[in-house]
Amino acid sequence: MKKIQKHLPTNLPRQQSGAILVFCLVFLSILTVMGTSGMETTVLEERMSSNMRDHTLAFQSAESALKNAEAWLLAQDDLPLVSGDGSTTVWSEDAMDPSGTDGKYWWDHANIDAAWWNTNADAIAGVAGVATQPTYIIEEYRTVDSGESLGTGGGEAPRSRTFHRITARGVGVNANTAVRVQSTFVQSYN
């Protein structure tokens, strides 16, 4: 007897399990998660650089107010008058402190806010790109009549030196970005 072989037609569709489809879906979901994560990182970095730029602008604004106050003091031939309300441009030491017994400096109090600075400090003009023009406060806090002098031994009378503390406040594009800087300015007056 002869065996009869059955030939299966080759054009019949084979059964597929769909493994490639599942693999592609998993791979696409991984790529989607990576893309979303990359976008979130980019947005975060953009916000960080924007905040850094705003802080730098506020710092430069405060520095310009500080330099303006120093230039004003340098232009004075005679010792400027001091007042307790800032009406003479130079405040007496700690005159603006709301509580002298709490151990805080006057600029650290909560009620020394943007509105206080706008009302009591001297503003400069012409700083572009900021929400509010920078302001400064000048305090006279010490006059020294003795000490070392380059004129010692030369027959020259020692000149007194007056110390001023300058506190400046600048803001950036965002009015909530504020920077305060301070310097001590020393000068001898006539």
C-alpha positions, 0 to 999 in steps of 0.5 A: 500500500501506498501512503497517500500524502496530503498536501496542504495548500500554501496560500492558507493564512497562518495563525498569528499570536500578536506578539509583535503588536504587543511588543510595539505597544509596550515600546511606544508606551515607553517612548511616550513616557520618555518624551513626556519626561523630557518635556517636563524637564525642559519646562522645569529648566526653562522656569529655573533659567527665567527665575535666575534671570529675574533674580539677576535683574533684581540684583543689578537693579538694587546695585544701581540704587546702591551706586546712586546713593554712594554717588550722592554721598560722594557729591556732598561737601558737608556732612548731610543733615540727619532726620528720623523720618528720612526727609533729609535723605539721610536717616538716623540710625535705626529710626525706621525700626518698628521694634528696637527690642526684638533683636531684628534689624529694621529691614527684617521686619514683615511690615517693611514691605514693598509699600513701605519701601515705595513710601519711605525710600528714595527711588532712582529712575531709568532702570529698564525692564523692572516692575518697580524702580529701585530704592535706597535708604541711607543711615548715618550710624557712626562718626569716628574722630580718632584712629589711624591716619595717613597724616599722622606725624605730618602736622595734619589734624586728623579728620573725622570719618562718618559711616553711612549704611546704605540699604538698597532694594531692587525688583525684577520683572516679577514684582515678587522677586526682590533683592536687598543689598547693603554697603558701608560708605565712609567719608570725611566731610568739611 
